[in-house]
Structure formats: structure tokens, C-alpha cells
Amino acid sequence: MTEEKQKESFLKKGGKWGALIGAVWIGLNIVVPLALLRIPAIQKYLVALEDKLPFDIPGVG
């Protein structure tokens, strides 16, 4: 492999789609779950689900 190829930056290797795929990944794995947790119906569902579990989850309920 030539020295020029070795010095190519990580972002450039990802091409034009790398940033888009990264942003979608962050959105699906961080932003969407946090947004869902702010919806009262989902909060009530999680509290009801926690009451049915046979073990204790600290900080929930």
C-alpha cells in the first residue's frame, strides 16, 4: 500500500455517505429513545412493566 493511501483520513475513507450514516445511527440509538422517554404514556408503561418484574431496578418507579 502506498504511503499516500496510508495517510488518507478516516472521514475521507467513509466517503460522502459516512457522515449521513453516522448521524442516522446517533439519531436512532440516542435521540429517539430519549425523546420516547419524555412521552407520558411510555413513562406509565415502563413503570407498570417495572412493577411486574421479579427483581428491583434502582431509580425506576
C-alpha positions, -999 to +999 in steps of 0.1 A: +000+000+000+014+034-009+022+060+017-004+083+002-032+057+009-020+052+044-023+089+052-058+092+039-081+104+067-107+082+083-135+106+074-124+107+038-124+068+037-161+069+047-169+089+016-199+112+013-223+087+029-202+083+061-214+114+078-250+107+069-249+071+082-232+083+114-259+109+120-287+084+114-270+059+137-268+085+165-304+096+159-317+060+161-297+050+191-297+081+213-321+108+202-351+087+195-350+067+228-346+098+248-374+115+230-397+085+236-389+086+274-404+121+276-439+109+264-461+103+295-478+072+281-445+055+276-434+065+311-465+050+326-460+018+306-424+015+318-435+020+354-462-007+351-437-030+334-412-025+362-439-035+388-443-068+370-406-078+371-395-102+398-364-080+406-358-044+416-344-018+392-329+011+412-342+045+402-373+033+384-408+038+398 
